[in-house]
């Protein structure tokens, strides 16, 4: 599981949803298909839909690193 500091959450009630998004878009696998990589492009928009702009900012800066 990826650690997301609680200070980054705009809405603490979104914590579970944010972790579900991470698990959905960054599956715990060593090999990502082209479909997985294309799907990951939706991840920032999904964070934005939740209103989690602070997490999005850190994701875009590379503060959150996810690898399969």
C-alpha positions in Angstrom: 0.0 0.0 0.0 1.2 3.5 -0.8 1.5 5.9 2.1 -0.4 9.2 1.6 0.1 11.7 4.4 -3.2 12.7 6.0 -2.2 16.4 5.5 -2.4 15.9 1.7 -6.1 14.8 1.9 -8.6 17.6 1.1 -11.4 15.4 2.5 -10.4 12.8 5.0 -13.4 10.7 4.0 -11.7 10.2 0.6 -8.7 8.3 2.1 -10.2 4.8 1.3 -11.2 6.0 -2.2 -7.7 7.4 -2.9 -6.2 4.1 -2.0 -8.7 2.2 -4.1 -7.8 4.4 -7.1 -4.1 3.7 -6.5 -4.8 0.0 -6.4 -7.0 0.2 -9.5 -4.6 2.2 -11.6 -1.3 0.8 -10.4 -1.8 -3.0 -9.9 0.6 -4.8 -7.8 2.3 -6.7 -10.7 5.7 -6.8 -12.2 4.5 -6.6 -15.8 2.2 -3.8 -16.9 0.4 -4.2 -20.2 -0.1 -1.4 -22.7 -3.7 -1.3 -21.6 -2.6 -0.8 -18.0 -0.3 2.1 -19.0 -3.1 3.7 -21.0 -5.5 3.3 -18.1 -3.0 5.0 -15.8 -3.5 8.2 -17.8 -7.0 8.5 -16.2 -5.6 8.5 -12.7 -5.0 12.3 -12.4 -8.5 13.1 -13.6 -10.0 10.7 -11.1 -8.1 12.4 -8.2 -9.3 15.8 -9.6 -12.9 14.4 -9.6 -12.5 13.6 -5.9 -11.2 17.1 -5.2 -7.9 15.8 -4.0 -5.7 18.4 -5.7 -2.9 18.3 -3.1 -2.4 14.6 -3.8 -2.5 15.3 -7.5 0.1 18.0 -7.1 2.4 15.6 -5.2 1.8 12.9 -7.8 2.7 15.2 -10.7 5.8 16.4 -8.9 6.9 12.8 -8.5 6.6 12.7 -4.7 4.5 9.6 -5.0 6.3 6.7 -6.7 4.4 3.6 -7.6 6.0 0.6 -9.3 4.6 -2.8 -10.1 
